[in-house]
Amino acid sequence: MTAILLKFVWAGLQALLEFVLKPSNLVIAGILCVFVYGTGYFKGDAHRNRIWVAKITAERVAQEKTIKETTDRAIAETARLNVELEERDALINVLQIEAANDPNAGRPAIGTDGLRRINRGRAGGPK
């Protein structure tokens, strides 16, 4: 099968060379080669550009989607951290008020109320 294909290609090349090498057909063959090369080259160039534009557009869309998702996650995480910060600050204020109102605050040892406040501060809230 391969031998038959090679014979066919070789015969075609021989016929093309015989056509091109005739002086009367040389100008026609030259013009035809320039035309085929020129149109094929520019069509290939346009095709390549279309492929790259499509790839670049798809990549930009994917990047914009990723950036939007990341920004949304960052905004949600910032909001969650702000809520935790407000809760922590409120707990600190409550614990400071309780410590100031503790009747045993002047004693050298920690009382049960003071120990509960310390544990609440470590745990992050009332429990």
C-alpha positions in Angstrom: 0.0 0.0 0.0 2.8 2.4 0.9 4.7 1.5 -2.3 1.7 2.3 -4.4 1.2 5.6 -2.7 4.9 6.5 -3.1 4.8 5.6 -6.8 1.7 7.9 -7.2 3.4 10.8 -5.4 6.6 10.3 -7.5 4.6 10.3 -10.7 2.8 13.4 -9.7 6.1 15.2 -8.9 7.6 14.1 -12.3 4.5 15.5 -14.1 4.8 18.7 -12.2 8.5 19.1 -13.0 7.9 18.4 -16.7 5.1 21.1 -16.7 7.2 23.6 -14.9 10.4 23.1 -16.9 8.8 23.9 -20.2 9.8 27.5 -21.1 6.2 28.3 -22.2 4.8 27.2 -18.8 7.5 28.7 -16.6 5.9 32.1 -16.2 2.5 30.6 -15.5 4.0 28.2 -13.0 5.8 31.0 -11.2 2.7 33.2 -11.0 0.7 30.2 -9.8 3.3 29.5 -7.1 3.4 33.1 -5.9 -0.4 33.2 -5.8 -0.7 29.9 -3.9 2.0 30.8 -1.5 0.7 34.3 -0.9 -2.9 33.4 -0.3 -2.0 30.3 1.7 0.4 32.3 3.9 -2.0 35.0 4.7 -4.9 32.6 5.2 -2.7 30.7 7.6 -1.7 33.9 9.4 -5.3 35.0 9.8 -6.2 31.5 11.0 -3.4 31.5 13.5 -4.5 35.0 14.7 -8.1 33.8 15.2 -6.9 30.8 17.2 -4.8 33.0 19.5 -7.5 35.6 19.9 -9.9 32.8 20.9 -7.4 31.3 23.4 -6.6 34.7 24.9 -10.3 35.6 25.2 -11.0 32.3 26.9 -8.0 32.8 29.3 -9.2 36.3 30.2 -12.7 35.1 30.9 -11.3 32.4 33.1 -9.0 34.8 34.9 -11.8 37.3 35.4 -14.0 34.6 36.9 -11.3 33.5 39.2 -10.6 37.0 40.3 -14.3 37.6 41.0 -14.6 34.4 43.0 -11.4 35.2 45.0 -12.6 38.8 45.7 -16.0 37.5 46.8 -14.3 35.0 49.2 -12.0 37.7 50.5 -14.9 40.1 51.2 -16.9 37.3 53.0 -13.8 36.4 55.1 -13.2 40.1 55.9 -16.8 40.4 57.0 -16.6 37.3 59.2 -13.3 38.5 60.8 -14.9 41.9 61.5 -17.8 40.2 63.2 -15.4 38.1 65.3 -13.4 41.3 66.1 -16.6 43.1 67.3 -17.6 40.1 69.4 -14.1 39.9 71.0 -14.1 43.6 71.7 -17.6 43.4 73.3 -16.4 40.4 75.4 -13.4 42.4 76.5 -15.5 45.3 77.5 -17.9 43.1 79.5 -15.0 41.4 81.3 -13.4 44.7 82.1 -16.7 46.0 83.6 -17.1 42.8 85.6 -13.5 43.0 86.8 -14.0 46.7 87.9 -17.2 45.7 89.8 -15.7 42.6 91.4 -15.7 43.1 95.3 -12.7 40.8 95.6 -10.5 42.7 93.1 -8.2 44.0 95.8 -7.4 40.6 97.2 -4.0 39.1 96.4 -5.5 35.8 95.2 -7.8 35.2 92.3 -11.4 34.6 93.3 -13.9 32.3 91.6 -15.4 35.2 89.6 -12.0 36.3 88.3 -11.2 32.7 87.3 -14.5 32.5 85.4 -13.7 35.7 83.6 -10.2 34.4 82.6 -11.8 31.1 81.3 -14.5 33.1 79.4 -11.7 35.2 77.8 -9.7 32.2 76.8 -12.8 30.3 75.4 -13.9 33.4 73.4 -17.3 33.9 75.0 -19.9 33.0 77.7 -20.4 29.3 78.2 
